[in-house]
Amino acid sequence: MKTLVLILQVICALGLITTVLLQSGRSAGLSGSIAGGGEALFGKKKGVDDLLAKITGYLSVLFMILTLALAII
């Protein structure tokens, strides 16, 4: 049982790292003011960032639950 929870926690941690690294940075909006507002013309892909933010939230909650389960076991 402990091995299964540990494997799930490692998979969750790798997924969490991946989703955080795939998100665009908070300073990405600053480049629009310097470059002349190219994002306003071509549009920014908010759908992908929102999806990655939701997945990150779910994975972080799952990671905390698995960590607590490992501590109890």
C-alpha positions as protocol buffer text, in pm:
chain_id: "A"
residue {
  index: 1
  type: MET
  ca { x: 0 y: 0 z: 0 }
}
residue {
  index: 2
  type: LYS
  ca { x: 279 y: 240 z: 94 }
}
residue {
  index: 3
  type: THR
  ca { x: 462 y: 167 z: -230 }
}
residue {
  index: 4
  type: LEU
  ca { x: 151 y: 241 z: -437 }
}
residue {
  index: 5
  type: VAL
  ca { x: 93 y: 576 z: -264 }
}
residue {
  index: 6
  type: LEU
  ca { x: 461 y: 664 z: -307 }
}
residue {
  index: 7
  type: ILE
  ca { x: 451 y: 585 z: -679 }
}
residue {
  index: 8
  type: LEU
  ca { x: 135 y: 795 z: -718 }
}
residue {
  index: 9
  type: GLN
  ca { x: 303 y: 1081 z: -533 }
}
residue {
  index: 10
  type: VAL
  ca { x: 608 y: 1071 z: -762 }
}
residue {
  index: 11
  type: ILE
  ca { x: 384 y: 1072 z: -1070 }
}
residue {
  index: 12
  type: CYS
  ca { x: 183 y: 1361 z: -925 }
}
residue {
  index: 13
  type: ALA
  ca { x: 503 y: 1554 z: -846 }
}
residue {
  index: 14
  type: LEU
  ca { x: 633 y: 1509 z: -1200 }
}
residue {
  index: 15
  type: GLY
  ca { x: 298 y: 1623 z: -1342 }
}
residue {
  index: 16
  type: LEU
  ca { x: 299 y: 1924 z: -1112 }
}
residue {
  index: 17
  type: ILE
  ca { x: 651 y: 2022 z: -1220 }
}
residue {
  index: 18
  type: THR
  ca { x: 554 y: 1983 z: -1585 }
}
residue {
  index: 19
  type: THR
  ca { x: 240 y: 2195 z: -1562 }
}
residue {
  index: 20
  type: VAL
  ca { x: 419 y: 2472 z: -1373 }
}
residue {
  index: 21
  type: LEU
  ca { x: 698 y: 2484 z: -1630 }
}
residue {
  index: 22
  type: LEU
  ca { x: 451 y: 2490 z: -1921 }
}
residue {
  index: 23
  type: GLN
  ca { x: 271 y: 2798 z: -1791 }
}
residue {
  index: 24
  type: SER
  ca { x: 370 y: 3134 z: -1928 }
}
residue {
  index: 25
  type: GLY
  ca { x: 539 y: 3364 z: -1682 }
}
residue {
  index: 26
  type: ARG
  ca { x: 374 y: 3661 z: -1513 }
}
residue {
  index: 27
  type: SER
  ca { x: 616 y: 3896 z: -1687 }
}
residue {
  index: 28
  type: ALA
  ca { x: 499 y: 3778 z: -2030 }
}
residue {
  index: 29
  type: GLY
  ca { x: 241 y: 4059 z: -2034 }
}
residue {
  index: 30
  type: LEU
  ca { x: 513 y: 4320 z: -1997 }
}
residue {
  index: 31
  type: SER
  ca { x: 659 y: 4240 z: -2339 }
}
residue {
  index: 32
  type: GLY
  ca { x: 340 y: 4371 z: -2504 }
}
residue {
  index: 33
  type: SER
  ca { x: 399 y: 4721 z: -2373 }
}
residue {
  index: 34
  type: ILE
  ca { x: 759 y: 4720 z: -2492 }
}
residue {
  index: 35
  type: ALA
  ca { x: 701 y: 4553 z: -2829 }
}
residue {
  index: 36
  type: GLY
  ca { x: 409 y: 4772 z: -2927 }
}
residue {
  index: 37
  type: GLY
  ca { x: 112 y: 4561 z: -2821 }
}
residue {
  index: 38
  type: GLY
  ca { x: 147 y: 4267 z: -3055 }
}
residue {
  index: 39
  type: GLU
  ca { x: -67 y: 4059 z: -2821 }
}
residue {
  index: 40
  type: ALA
  ca { x: -361 y: 4292 z: -2875 }
}
residue {
  index: 41
  type: LEU
  ca { x: -338 y: 4238 z: -3249 }
}
residue {
  index: 42
  type: PHE
  ca { x: -281 y: 3863 z: -3257 }
}
residue {
  index: 43
  type: GLY
  ca { x: -448 y: 3771 z: -2928 }
}
residue {
  index: 44
  type: LYS
  ca { x: -310 y: 3583 z: -2632 }
}
residue {
  index: 45
  type: LYS
  ca { x: -383 y: 3217 z: -2572 }
}
residue {
  index: 46
  type: LYS
  ca { x: -560 y: 3248 z: -2239 }
}
residue {
  index: 47
  type: GLY
  ca { x: -738 y: 2914 z: -2274 }
}
residue {
  index: 48
  type: VAL
  ca { x: -421 y: 2710 z: -2239 }
}
residue {
  index: 49
  type: ASP
  ca { x: -296 y: 2915 z: -1944 }
}
residue {
  index: 50
  type: ASP
  ca { x: -629 y: 2881 z: -1767 }
}
residue {
  index: 51
  type: LEU
  ca { x: -635 y: 2506 z: -1826 }
}
residue {
  index: 52
  type: LEU
  ca { x: -280 y: 2466 z: -1697 }
}
residue {
  index: 53
  type: ALA
  ca { x: -365 y: 2675 z: -1390 }
}
residue {
  index: 54
  type: LYS
  ca { x: -662 y: 2448 z: -1311 }
}
residue {
  index: 55
  type: ILE
  ca { x: -455 y: 2133 z: -1362 }
}
residue {
  index: 56
  type: THR
  ca { x: -183 y: 2276 z: -1137 }
}
residue {
  index: 57
  type: GLY
  ca { x: -438 y: 2343 z: -865 }
}
residue {
  index: 58
  type: TYR
  ca { x: -584 y: 1993 z: -883 }
}
residue {
  index: 59
  type: LEU
  ca { x: -242 y: 1831 z: -886 }
}
residue {
  index: 60
  type: SER
  ca { x: -125 y: 2034 z: -589 }
}
residue {
  index: 61
  type: VAL
  ca { x: -430 y: 1929 z: -384 }
}
residue {
  index: 62
  type: LEU
  ca { x: -374 y: 1566 z: -485 }
}
residue {
  index: 63
  type: PHE
  ca { x: -7 y: 1596 z: -391 }
}
residue {
  index: 64
  type: MET
  ca { x: -97 y: 1727 z: -44 }
}
residue {
  index: 65
  type: ILE
  ca { x: -349 y: 1447 z: 10 }
}
residue {
  index: 66
  type: LEU
  ca { x: -96 y: 1184 z: -97 }
}
residue {
  index: 67
  type: THR
  ca { x: 166 y: 1337 z: 131 }
}
residue {
  index: 68
  type: LEU
  ca { x: -72 y: 1325 z: 427 }
}
residue {
  index: 69
  type: ALA
  ca { x: -162 y: 965 z: 340 }
}
residue {
  index: 70
  type: LEU
  ca { x: 207 y: 873 z: 336 }
}
residue {
  index: 71
  type: ALA
  ca { x: 257 y: 1038 z: 674 }
}
residue {
  index: 72
  type: ILE
  ca { x: -33 y: 843 z: 822 }
}
residue {
  index: 73
  type: ILE
  ca { x: 81 y: 512 z: 674 }
}
